[in-house]
Amino acid sequence: LVEVASVEMWPDRMYQTMDATPAGEAPKRNANGAPGALYFVGFFIVGSFLVISLVISVVVDGYYLQYAKETGGGLNRTQSLWMKVYREIVFRPPVRIIQPPQNPDWAAQSR
């Protein structure tokens, strides 16, 4: 299938499939003609649609990523401001690290 999908020498494989006979018999010209040819034609049609859809999806995804990079991901001004504030809150390290109390019964002493 890889050889057929790469479109390298696929006619040879198609003719071998069309001439195939049951095990133990010699190949006979067009013994399996129509089903063998239909298999390869169907494989090319399905494969070409698959490749076309894959290429189109990669191109569309590239355009979307570029659009998102330039416009802020499709967010309006208020939403992008909120995302900027959220990132500052979440990803900024604490200014001062608070140490735990040295005395374990500090809560009992404060009452």
BAGU-627150 format. One record per residue (C-alpha): residue in one letter; x, y, z. Coordinates in steps of 0.05 Angstrom, whole numbers. Layout:
N
+----+--------+--------+--------+
! aa !      X !      Y !      Z !
+----+--------+--------+--------+
!  A !      X !      Y !      Z !
...
+----+--------+--------+--------+
//
This chain:
111
+----+--------+--------+--------+
! aa !      X !      Y !      Z !
+----+--------+--------+--------+
!  L !      0 !      0 !      0 !
!  V !     58 !     48 !     13 !
!  E !     84 !     35 !    -57 !
!  V !     15 !     50 !    -86 !
!  A !      4 !    112 !    -42 !
!  S !     72 !    140 !    -63 !
!  V !     51 !    129 !   -136 !
!  E !    116 !     92 !   -151 !
!  M !    109 !     33 !   -199 !
!  W !     36 !     23 !   -178 !
!  P !     14 !     -3 !   -247 !
!  D !     59 !    -64 !   -237 !
!  R !     23 !    -80 !   -171 !
!  M !    -45 !    -68 !   -202 !
!  Y !    -30 !   -116 !   -259 !
!  Q !     -4 !   -168 !   -210 !
!  T !    -69 !   -161 !   -170 !
!  M !   -111 !   -166 !   -233 !
!  D !    -74 !   -230 !   -254 !
!  A !    -77 !   -263 !   -185 !
!  T !   -105 !   -333 !   -178 !
!  P !   -116 !   -379 !   -118 !
!  A !    -55 !   -409 !    -84 !
!  G !    -22 !   -464 !   -123 !
!  E !    -45 !   -440 !   -192 !
!  A !     -5 !   -401 !   -243 !
!  P !    -24 !   -328 !   -254 !
!  K !    -75 !   -319 !   -309 !
!  R !    -85 !   -255 !   -348 !
!  N !   -144 !   -215 !   -320 !
!  A !   -166 !   -272 !   -274 !
!  N !   -184 !   -221 !   -222 !
!  G !   -192 !   -162 !   -269 !
!  A !   -249 !   -118 !   -248 !
!  P !   -243 !   -125 !   -172 !
!  G !   -168 !   -114 !   -175 !
!  A !   -174 !    -51 !   -218 !
!  L !   -232 !    -24 !   -176 !
!  Y !   -190 !    -33 !   -113 !
!  F !   -134 !     11 !   -140 !
!  V !   -182 !     62 !   -169 !
!  G !   -219 !     66 !   -102 !
!  F !   -153 !     70 !    -65 !
!  F !   -131 !    129 !   -107 !
!  I !   -197 !    165 !   -100 !
!  V !   -201 !    157 !    -25 !
!  G !   -126 !    171 !    -18 !
!  S !   -130 !    234 !    -60 !
!  F !   -189 !    261 !    -19 !
!  L !   -151 !    245 !     45 !
!  V !    -88 !    281 !     21 !
!  I !   -128 !    341 !     -5 !
!  S !   -165 !    348 !     61 !
!  L !   -100 !    341 !    100 !
!  V !    -66 !    396 !     59 !
!  I !   -126 !    442 !     64 !
!  S !   -131 !    431 !    140 !
!  V !    -56 !    447 !    148 !
!  V !    -63 !    511 !    107 !
!  V !   -126 !    534 !    143 !
!  D !    -93 !    519 !    211 !
!  G !    -32 !    560 !    190 !
!  Y !    -76 !    619 !    170 !
!  Y !   -115 !    614 !    236 !
!  L !    -51 !    613 !    278 !
!  Q !    -25 !    674 !    241 !
!  Y !    -92 !    710 !    249 !
!  A !    -93 !    693 !    324 !
!  K !    -22 !    718 !    332 !
!  E !    -38 !    784 !    298 !
!  T !   -106 !    798 !    328 !
!  G !   -100 !    767 !    397 !
!  G !   -138 !    703 !    383 !
!  G !   -204 !    734 !    362 !
!  L !   -216 !    767 !    430 !
!  N !   -245 !    836 !    436 !
!  R !   -208 !    891 !    473 !
!  T !   -239 !    877 !    541 !
!  Q !   -226 !    802 !    536 !
!  S !   -153 !    812 !    515 !
!  L !   -143 !    861 !    573 !
!  W !   -172 !    809 !    621 !
!  M !   -125 !    755 !    593 !
!  K !    -66 !    802 !    602 !
!  V !    -84 !    814 !    675 !
!  Y !    -98 !    740 !    686 !
!  R !    -29 !    721 !    659 !
!  E !      4 !    773 !    704 !
!  I !    -32 !    744 !    765 !
!  V !    -19 !    671 !    749 !
!  F !     52 !    673 !    722 !
!  R !     84 !    726 !    766 !
!  P !    124 !    698 !    824 !
!  P !    108 !    723 !    895 !
!  V !    142 !    787 !    915 !
!  R !    157 !    764 !    986 !
!  I !    161 !    692 !   1010 !
!  I !    125 !    685 !   1077 !
!  Q !    160 !    639 !   1125 !
!  P !    119 !    593 !   1170 !
!  P !    122 !    609 !   1245 !
!  Q !    179 !    578 !   1284 !
!  N !    135 !    564 !   1345 !
!  P !     85 !    507 !   1330 !
!  D !     34 !    531 !   1382 !
!  W !     30 !    602 !   1357 !
!  A !    -44 !    597 !   1347 !
!  A !    -56 !    576 !   1419 !
!  Q !    -14 !    635 !   1444 !
!  S !    -53 !    686 !   1404 !
!  R !   -119 !    673 !   1442 !
+----+--------+--------+--------+
//
